[in-house]
Every structure is written in structure tokens, then in C-alpha cells.
């Protein structure tokens, strides 16, 4: 392949015989303006782009020069960084890859980035939310992923603007989940296998996430102070590999007081089931290895069936913990800290759900009025 080197870019002759035009933008990015059948057309395109840059205009590649969504998205997932500048966790990569494979690429994947219009995005989104689609929640997640990918394409100078401009499309509908009562949580703890009893209690009355429970080590539990420190979480990827890393968010790193009523259960569990040593996992399987998520899920399914709560999710236990915290009069920031939330909206959900607390306030006001 021959190349004519010039300041600000150049023209490449590709093995196919076509000519590719590339320029360097004022901020130092190399931008392809597409390929052309003849050198003369390529030279003219290159010269025009230099003139436009000199005039202060933004030079964009032709629609045919932009990559397809499927090609660009795969590169995007691999190169994507979190807000903390870290690579995506394997579980997040798996999630994005699944959303792309199942819901985005089949419709929009073959399209060139510059040919993805708002109308095309809207038609795709409407189908996702339709009767044959995966539902509103999945549609919102996929829309947010597509919007993020195309935002990066704008930053890369591949498209002039993001076509994902549908108002409210990325907002998931607030699903009303059942909140178990204290009695039901205790019944579930009694019904589940002894190895998972404390997992239910800590989820329901302390508010630990499933991954936080699975990642809990002996050194994270201080029985003298009745405290638990959340320093890591553990999950499995789709290949069955253990993924140990920091909590879901920075707010997930926290030290929590454990209700004294749980101290004896926790002490007995550590003595009977936890792995030895400071780094030993608290929750283990029958052979003494780290408890696998699917084992916990199977035991949970049997327990909820026994107490006749078949639709209850393990995560719903956290809703009970949040509601109990709010019902004590805890403020928004206090609930946020306890549950490891980094947004006020998530914590306010539990305060809005505490009708018993609201009734207590109304009763107290009534007493004042009567006096």
C-alpha cells in the first residue's frame, strides 16, 4: 500500500485499488473521510477538507466512511472505562454484549453510524417496548447503552450529533416490588438451608447485596463491635469464574452496625461454617468452598416456596432493610449510607414506602391537637 504523506493527513491507496482519505483534526485525531474509486476524487475530497478546516468548519466523514454499529460497538465495549477511569468489569461487559447481541445488533447492527437517524432509533425502541419485545425495563437499558455508544461516536468525530434524543426513553419504570414483613423474613431464614440462614438475616435487617454477602470475609466481621465492613463483592461470570472486586459503587464501601439480635446467629455461623483465616469467606458451600450464587438461589427458591412467597426476589430483602431504616426516622443520607446508595432517589424510595411511620406521625399530631 502506497501513501502520500502530507501535513494534516493524506491519501492512501488500498490493496483493493480504492483510495482512502484521512485528515488530522485540530485536536490531533486522525479521521477517515471514506474511500473513493479514483485518485482524482480522493485528492479533491482531501483538498476540500483542508479548506473547510481552514475556514473553521467541522469536517465529518461521509456516511459510507463511518463504521457499522456492530463493528464500532464491539470496539467500544472493550475500550470503555468507568467513571473512575477503570476498565469495565467482566460482568458488565457480559451484560453489554448480551444486550447488543439480543436487542440492538439484530436491527441496527448493519447500519453505518452516520445513517442511524432518530426515526430509525425510535422505530427500534417502539418495537422493544411492544407486545413482542422484552419489556419497558430492558428497552430502557438498551436505549441507554446505544445512547452511550453513539455519544462516544460524536466525540470521535464520526457523527455530528447523537440521534438518541427520545425524551424519557432511558428511564426505567419504577417496578413496584413486594416488601416482605419482619415475620416473613424470619420465616424465610428458618426455612432456608442453615448455610444460608445468616445471608437472609443480613440482607433483610442490615441491607447487604447478594454480591456483598458472597464476598464477605472473616476479617470483615467484627463481633466485638457488632460491625460488618463491606470492602468487596464476589460474583460469577457466564463461564463460572469467580469475579472478586470492589463494591458496586464507591458508596458501597461502608462499615455497618449489626442489630444485636443477630449477633448470636452470626457468631454461631462463623464457628460452624465459615472458612478459616482472616481472608476466609463467611458463606460457604457444602464442600467448604465459596458459596456459589446459583446454590444460594436454589436454596432461596425452595425457602420462598415453603413459606408461600413464590414471587419474592432475594433482592427484595434489601427493600425491607431500607424500609425499616426509614421507619426509625433515619434521614435520606443515613439510609443512603446504610444501603450503599449513591443517589438520593434510591433512598427516598424507602422513605416513601414507610406508611406505618407516616401514620405514627399523624397520630402524634392528632395527640397535640386533642391536647
C-alpha positions, 0 to 999 in steps of 0.5 A: 500500500502506497501513501502520500504523506502530507501535513494534516493527513493524506491519501492512501491507496488500498490493496483493493485499488480504492483510495482512502482519505484521512485528515488530522483534526485540530485536536490531533485525531486522525479521521477517515473521510471514506474511500473513493474509486479514483485518485482524482476524487480522493485528492479533491475530497482531501483538498476540500477538507483542508479548506473547510478546516481552514475556514473553521468548519467541522469536517465529518466523514461521509456516511459510507466512511463511518463504521457499522454499529456492530463493528464500532460497538464491539470496539467500544465495549472493550475500550470503555472505562468507568467513571473512575477511569477503570476498565469495565468489569467482566460482568458488565461487559457480559451484560453489554454484549448480551444486550447488543447481541439480543436487542440492538445488533439484530436491527441496527447492527448493519447500519453505518453510524452516520445513517442511524437517524432518530426515526430509525432509533425510535422505530427500534425502541417502539418495537422493544417496548411492544407486545413482542419485545422484552419489556419497558425495563430492558428497552430502557437499558438498551436505549441507554447503552446505544445512547452511550455508544453513539455519544462516544461516536460524536466525540470521535468525530464520526457523527455530528450529533447523537440521534438518541434524543427520545425524551424519557426513553432511558428511564426505567419504570419504577417496578413496584416490588413486594416488601416482605414483613419482619415475620416473613423474613424470619420465616424465610431464614428458618426455612432456608438451608442453615448455610444460608440462614445468616445471608437472609438475616443480613440482607433483610435487617442490615441491607447487604447485596447478594454480591456483598454477602458472597464476598464477605470475609472473616476479617470483615466481621467484627463481633466485638463491635457488632460491625460488618465492613463491606470492602468487596463483592464476589460474583460469577461470570457466564463461564463460572469464574469467580469475579472478586472486586470492589463494591458496586459503587464507591458508596458501597464501601461502608462499615455497618452496625449489626442489630444485636439480635443477630449477633448470636446467629452470626457468631454461631455461623462463623464457628460452624461454617465459615472458612478459616483465616482472616481472608476466609469467606463467611458463606460457604458451600457444602464442600467448604468452598465459596458459596456459589450464587446459583446454590444460594438461589436454589436454596432461596427458591425452595425457602420462598416456596415453603413459606408461600412467597413464590414471587419474592426476589432475594433482592427484595430483602434489601427493600425491607432493610431500607424500609425499616431504616426509614421507619426509625426516622433515619434521614435520606443520607443515613439510609443512603449510607446504610444501603450503599446508595449513591443517589438520593432517589434510591433512598427516598424510595424507602422513605416513601414506602414507610406508611406505618411511620407516616401514620405514627406521625399523624397520630402524634399530631392528632395527640397535640391537637386533642391536647 
